[in-house]
């Protein structure tokens, strides 16, 4: 469904992606792991077309979006939903208005249809009855759920999650992991998750890609990564990957 081919991306003199290759399979959850500042969010922005590579191709269902004009790119983006790290809710809008926002911006749905869709998506994420609340009245976990309901409002085929459990306690982290797992299964979505959480990798991932030094250095099932002999992968899974390490 998604293929990144020989992606290079630099910001001034800093090379972030260096010949990266990755295939993301349809109907599965792929988790991208790696150290902080290693380019995971940059990779995610390439997938949705917020950034264009210096060279290489980003292919979504056979279409290279890196060479598209803005009009065609906006059509492709309708296939995507995205849950941002901080949920990115509009503080001046209540829960209902937040979830309804993309429907009003990008569709010609009638208000009755919008209401039905919004209430249905809130029910899907376990938040029935909160549509009149403001974001300031919600816990961190509830904000993430509202953000997911908004991401699902346009009935996307692909959902991107940018560190969805950051800042949550262990109980809420497990709840969000379960929600991602159930959402992917129930809607048969293709999901891409940026995560630092080791437990999440084994809870929700069908495939895991390890990003290091601008490249994907390991790709496979969670169990295959657990058995990897690669020292970078082993260090990441055993703790944290802060400093450079030789992989030769």
RODO-2510 file (C-alpha; in nm, 4 decimals, decimal comma):
residues 248
     n   res          X          Y          Z
     1     x     0,0000     0,0000     0,0000
     2     x     0,2856     0,2386     0,0857
     3     x     0,6371     0,2187    -0,0520
     4     x     0,9291     0,4514     0,0140
     5     x     1,2101     0,4090    -0,2367
     6     x     1,5629     0,5447    -0,1810
     7     x     1,4438     0,8477     0,0170
     8     x     1,7006     1,1190     0,0873
     9     x     1,6187     1,4249     0,2983
    10     x     1,8467     1,6902     0,4450
    11     x     1,7810     2,0137     0,6331
    12     x     2,0658     2,2494     0,5463
    13     x     2,3737     2,0321     0,6085
    14     x     2,2012     1,7794     0,8337
    15     x     2,1116     1,4565     0,6547
    16     x     1,8061     1,2991     0,8183
    17     x     1,7024     1,0281     0,5720
    18     x     1,9811     0,8640     0,3758
    19     x     1,8619     0,6221     0,1083
    20     x     1,5694     0,4915     0,3138
    21     x     1,3604     0,2048     0,1755
    22     x     1,0414     0,0716     0,3336
    23     x     0,7303    -0,1175     0,2232
    24     x     0,4202    -0,0900     0,4410
    25     x     0,1749    -0,3725     0,3927
    26     x    -0,1982    -0,3227     0,3508
    27     x    -0,4278    -0,4072     0,6396
    28     x    -0,1498    -0,4253     0,8982
    29     x    -0,0029    -0,2093     1,1723
    30     x     0,3598    -0,1150     1,1085
    31     x     0,5497     0,0412     1,3983
    32     x     0,8514     0,2600     1,3286
    33     x     1,1022     0,2721     1,6123
    34     x     1,4320     0,4526     1,6653
    35     x     1,6073     0,7021     1,8860
    36     x     1,4769     1,0521     1,9553
    37     x     1,5656     1,2948     1,6791
    38     x     1,6416     1,0087     1,4426
    39     x     1,3955     1,1115     1,1728
    40     x     1,0813     0,9126     1,2549
    41     x     0,8464     1,2113     1,2391
    42     x     1,0222     1,3331     0,9227
    43     x     0,9506     0,9927     0,7695
    44     x     0,5846     1,0163     0,8728
    45     x     0,5549     1,3607     0,7119
    46     x     0,6892     1,2180     0,3855
    47     x     0,4233     0,9475     0,3879
    48     x     0,1411     1,2015     0,4076
    49     x     0,3115     1,4502     0,1756
    50     x     0,3816     1,7267     0,4273
    51     x     0,7464     1,6999     0,3226
    52     x     0,8922     1,6112    -0,0157
    53     x     1,2145     1,4123    -0,0444
    54     x     1,5269     1,5635    -0,1930
    55     x     1,5353     1,2492    -0,4050
    56     x     1,3499     0,9191    -0,4123
    57     x     0,9832     0,8236    -0,4364
    58     x     0,6893     0,7980    -0,1971
    59     x     0,4342     0,5668    -0,3574
    60     x     0,0801     0,5427    -0,2191
    61     x    -0,1262     0,2695    -0,3868
    62     x     0,0791     0,3019    -0,7051
    63     x     0,0900     0,6839    -0,7170
    64     x     0,4154     0,8713    -0,6510
    65     x     0,3014     1,1605    -0,4329
    66     x     0,6477     1,3199    -0,4270
    67     x     0,5838     1,4463    -0,7811
    68     x     0,2209     1,5521    -0,7387
    69     x     0,0845     1,9049    -0,7466
    70     x    -0,1083     2,0325    -0,4438
    71     x    -0,4504     1,9552    -0,5904
    72     x    -0,3733     1,5899    -0,6609
    73     x    -0,1909     1,5546    -0,3297
    74     x    -0,4952     1,6790    -0,1387
    75     x    -0,7038     1,4069    -0,3032
    76     x    -0,4577     1,1401    -0,1922
    77     x    -0,4567     1,2799     0,1626
    78     x    -0,8269     1,1986     0,1896
    79     x    -0,7172     0,8363     0,2238
    80     x    -0,5350     0,9294     0,5470
    81     x    -0,6276     0,9996     0,9035
    82     x    -0,3671     1,1191     1,1531
    83     x    -0,3480     1,1204     1,5302
    84     x    -0,0917     1,3764     1,6409
    85     x     0,1251     1,3384     1,9500
    86     x    -0,0721     1,5943     2,1518
    87     x    -0,4059     1,5148     1,9810
    88     x    -0,4021     1,8718     1,8343
    89     x    -0,7602     1,9542     1,9281
    90     x    -0,8990     2,3029     1,8721
    91     x    -0,9320     2,4547     2,2209
    92     x    -1,2161     2,6854     2,1147
    93     x    -1,4320     2,3965     1,9857
    94     x    -1,6144     2,1328     2,1860
    95     x    -1,5618     1,7612     2,1226
    96     x    -1,8409     1,7399     1,8652
    97     x    -1,7117     2,0364     1,6660
    98     x    -1,3566     1,8989     1,6719
    99     x    -1,4607     1,5642     1,5265
   100     x    -1,6983     1,7270     1,2781
   101     x    -1,4345     1,9714     1,1516
   102     x    -1,2890     1,7607     0,8645
   103     x    -1,6367     1,6589     0,7508
   104     x    -1,7435     2,0208     0,7202
   105     x    -1,4195     2,1215     0,5525
   106     x    -1,3880     1,8412     0,2992
   107     x    -1,7352     1,6973     0,2335
   108     x    -2,0832     1,8109     0,1391
   109     x    -2,2521     1,6019     0,4049
   110     x    -2,5726     1,7360     0,5563
   111     x    -2,5725     1,8312     0,9235
   112     x    -2,7837     1,5282     1,0120
   113     x    -2,5306     1,3003     0,8418
   114     x    -2,2416     1,4776     1,0129
   115     x    -2,4055     1,4334     1,3525
   116     x    -2,4605     1,0631     1,2912
   117     x    -2,1005     1,0141     1,1780
   118     x    -1,9526     1,2103     1,4700
   119     x    -2,1570     1,0288     1,7346
   120     x    -2,0738     0,6956     1,5748
   121     x    -1,6995     0,7662     1,5774
   122     x    -1,7086     0,8854     1,9381
   123     x    -1,8870     0,5620     2,0286
   124     x    -1,6175     0,3653     1,8431
   125     x    -1,3485     0,5132     2,0689
   126     x    -1,5508     0,4713     2,3878
   127     x    -1,6533     0,8335     2,4359
   128     x    -2,0316     0,8429     2,4017
   129     x    -2,1913     1,1351     2,5819
   130     x    -1,8936     1,3724     2,5883
   131     x    -1,9660     1,5646     2,2685
   132     x    -2,0476     1,8904     2,4508
   133     x    -1,7311     1,8928     2,6621
   134     x    -1,4429     2,1271     2,5838
   135     x    -1,0860     1,9955     2,5413
   136     x    -0,9863     2,1627     2,8695
   137     x    -1,2306     1,9324     3,0488
   138     x    -1,0711     1,6152     2,9128
   139     x    -0,7903     1,3992     3,0459
   140     x    -0,4867     1,3304     2,8284
   141     x    -0,6194     0,9892     2,7349
   142     x    -0,9621     1,1270     2,6447
   143     x    -0,8005     1,3899     2,4209
   144     x    -0,6170     1,1122     2,2352
   145     x    -0,9469     0,9286     2,1880
   146     x    -1,1152     1,2409     2,0513
   147     x    -0,8190     1,2897     1,8194
   148     x    -0,8612     0,9324     1,6963
   149     x    -1,2352     0,9830     1,6437
   150     x    -1,1524     1,2882     1,4301
   151     x    -0,8888     1,0900     1,2390
   152     x    -1,1533     0,8254     1,1604
   153     x    -1,4284     1,0708     1,0690
   154     x    -1,3431     1,0758     0,6973
   155     x    -1,3354     0,6949     0,6879
   156     x    -0,9684     0,6759     0,5873
   157     x    -0,7913     0,3636     0,4672
   158     x    -0,4613     0,4612     0,6296
   159     x    -0,4140     0,6053     0,9797
   160     x    -0,0859     0,7537     1,1018
   161     x    -0,0085     0,7721     1,4745
   162     x     0,2699     1,0045     1,5926
   163     x     0,3769     0,8697     1,9322
   164     x     0,0191     0,8182     2,0559
   165     x     0,1144     0,7110     2,4089
   166     x     0,3631     0,9901     2,4876
   167     x     0,2880     1,1537     2,8227
   168     x     0,0388     0,8895     2,9360
   169     x     0,0603     0,6715     3,2469
   170     x     0,1043     0,2939     3,2050
   171     x    -0,2660     0,2185     3,2480
   172     x    -0,3721     0,4727     2,9881
   173     x    -0,0881     0,3654     2,7578
   174     x    -0,2254     0,0111     2,7626
   175     x    -0,5765     0,1448     2,6954
   176     x    -0,4578     0,3440     2,3924
   177     x    -0,2625     0,0423     2,2633
   178     x    -0,5758    -0,1700     2,2912
   179     x    -0,7763     0,1001     2,1152
   180     x    -0,5287     0,1112     1,8248
   181     x    -0,5359    -0,2684     1,7985
   182     x    -0,9154    -0,2857     1,8006
   183     x    -0,9548     0,0084     1,5621
   184     x    -0,7176    -0,1463     1,3080
   185     x    -0,8949    -0,4797     1,3264
   186     x    -1,2510    -0,3457     1,3224
   187     x    -1,1949    -0,1073     1,0285
   188     x    -0,9325    -0,3198     0,8475
   189     x    -0,7006    -0,0192     0,8382
   190     x    -0,3412     0,0154     0,7346
   191     x    -0,1760     0,1813     1,0356
   192     x     0,1672     0,3367     1,0775
   193     x     0,2702     0,4067     1,4359
   194     x     0,5729     0,6064     1,5545
   195     x     0,6545     0,4786     1,9020
   196     x     0,9239     0,4690     2,1692
   197     x     0,7228     0,2342     2,3895
   198     x     0,8687    -0,1166     2,3846
   199     x     0,5515    -0,2760     2,5207
   200     x     0,3444    -0,1101     2,2474
   201     x     0,5631    -0,2697     1,9804
   202     x     0,4641    -0,6156     2,0944
   203     x     0,1027    -0,5215     2,1768
   204     x    -0,0138    -0,3693     1,8490
   205     x     0,2485    -0,4226     1,5782
   206     x     0,2212    -0,6701     1,2939
   207     x     0,5493    -0,5403     1,1523
   208     x     0,8266    -0,3283     1,3034
   209     x     1,0819    -0,1128     1,1193
   210     x     1,3942     0,0119     1,2950
   211     x     1,5166     0,3523     1,1728
   212     x     1,8811     0,4277     1,2419
   213     x     2,1270     0,6666     1,0800
   214     x     1,8768     0,7621     0,8113
   215     x     1,7995     0,4062     0,6999
   216     x     1,5716     0,1168     0,7914
   217     x     1,8233    -0,1282     0,9337
   218     x     1,5783    -0,3978     1,0458
   219     x     1,2257    -0,4946     0,9411
   220     x     1,0076    -0,7853     1,0429
   221     x     0,7535    -0,9135     1,2903
   222     x     0,7920    -0,8142     1,6566
   223     x     0,9214    -1,1640     1,7338
   224     x     1,1767    -1,1424     1,4534
   225     x     1,3060    -0,8166     1,6017
   226     x     1,3186    -0,9754     1,9449
   227     x     1,5482    -1,2443     1,8020
   228     x     1,7615    -0,9970     1,6016
   229     x     2,1393    -1,0093     1,6365
   230     x     2,1712    -0,6462     1,5263
   231     x     2,3379    -0,4588     1,8182
   232     x     2,1349    -0,1416     1,7558
   233     x     1,8066    -0,3318     1,7739
   234     x     1,9175    -0,5256     2,0820
   235     x     2,0233    -0,2073     2,2613
   236     x     1,6941    -0,0354     2,1776
   237     x     1,4820    -0,3259     2,3000
   238     x     1,6876    -0,3653     2,6168
   239     x     1,6722    -0,0011     2,7159
   240     x     1,7387     0,3219     2,5340
   241     x     1,9419     0,4116     2,2286
   242     x     2,1056     0,7432     2,3057
   243     x     2,4576     0,7398     2,1676
   244     x     2,6049     0,6128     1,8415
   245     x     2,6835     0,2445     1,8109
   246     x     2,8694     0,0559     1,5439
   247     x     2,6563    -0,1877     1,3447
   248     x     2,9476    -0,3305     1,1474
***
